[in-house]
Amino acid sequence: MTITTEALREFIKDNFLFGREPNFSNDESFLDMGLIDSTGVLELVGHLEREYRIKIEDDELVPDNLDSINRIVEFVVSKQAAAWC
């Protein structure tokens, strides 16, 4: 399955915003907004691994990969591309 910003925003809306519409850009930092805590990161990682059939290693659990919608999309796309090689 291919990840999209829309699908990821919907996941965040349902799981972290309790149905409220996300009122932030795809580049805004989750950390800066206080949107996702450490437990939320685990929930997000579990979702990404299940939904997009990737394995996220411990050393990949960094803001560069998981701190905004766009960063997550880029990260998942790169993980999926690497799996096809």
C-alpha positions as MATLAB code, in Angstrom:
seq = 'MTITTEALREFIKDNFLFGREPNFSNDESFLDMGLIDSTGVLELVGHLEREYRIKIEDDELVPDNLDSINRIVEFVVSKQAAAWC';
ca = [
       0.000    0.000    0.000;
       1.210    3.489   -0.849;
       1.229    6.090    1.895;
      -0.426    9.458    1.260;
      -0.488   12.650    3.278;
      -4.293   12.408    3.346;
      -4.279    8.896    4.843;
      -1.697    9.902    7.441;
      -3.638   13.039    8.385;
      -6.741   10.869    8.827;
      -4.825    8.495   11.133;
      -3.590   11.429   13.213;
      -7.083   12.930   13.334;
      -8.600    9.655   14.540;
      -5.867    8.654   16.994;
      -4.347   11.850   18.372;
      -6.930   14.578   17.761;
      -9.989   12.509   18.717;
     -11.825   13.336   15.502;
     -10.953   17.041   15.342;
      -9.642   18.248   12.007;
      -5.846   18.657   11.894;
      -5.158   22.383   11.858;
      -1.496   22.335   10.878;
       0.630   22.075    7.748;
       2.256   18.882    6.550;
       5.664   20.319    7.502;
       4.875   21.329   11.096;
       6.760   19.487   13.832;
       4.717   17.129   16.001;
       7.208   17.748   18.824;
       6.878   21.521   18.606;
       3.073   21.217   18.634;
       3.105   18.719   21.519;
       0.909   16.478   19.389;
       2.561   13.092   19.894;
       4.285   11.875   23.053;
       6.501    8.796   23.449;
       3.507    6.471   23.717;
       2.050    8.106   20.620;
       5.271    7.445   18.727;
       4.906    3.745   19.514;
       1.293    3.820   18.302;
       2.355    5.630   15.130;
       5.207    3.188   14.475;
       2.903    0.207   14.974;
       0.431    1.684   12.504;
       3.121    2.383    9.906;
       4.594   -1.104   10.224;
       1.199   -2.820    9.919;
      -0.357   -0.601    7.282;
       2.651   -0.153    5.006;
       4.451   -3.434    5.702;
       7.747   -1.948    6.756;
      10.038   -2.607    9.700;
      11.205    0.477   11.592;
      14.455   -0.107   13.436;
      15.229    1.502   16.794;
      17.890    3.755   15.279;
      15.292    5.098   12.818;
      13.062    6.426   15.622;
      14.315    9.987   15.196;
      12.594   13.294   14.428;
      14.151   13.384   10.950;
      11.918   10.412   10.088;
       8.808   10.852   12.218;
       8.293   14.498   13.217;
       5.864   15.723   10.546;
       3.451   14.423    7.956;
       5.887   15.058    5.102;
       8.840   13.501    6.950;
       6.839   10.348    7.669;
       5.649   10.051    4.074;
       9.207   10.452    2.749;
      10.510    7.937    5.293;
       7.877    5.293    4.522;
       8.333    5.713    0.755;
      12.120    5.263    1.151;
      11.631    2.177    3.354;
       9.260    0.634    0.835;
      11.624    1.425   -2.053;
      14.541   -0.177   -0.178;
      12.471   -3.313    0.362;
      12.022   -3.688   -3.400;
      15.768   -3.590   -4.058;
];
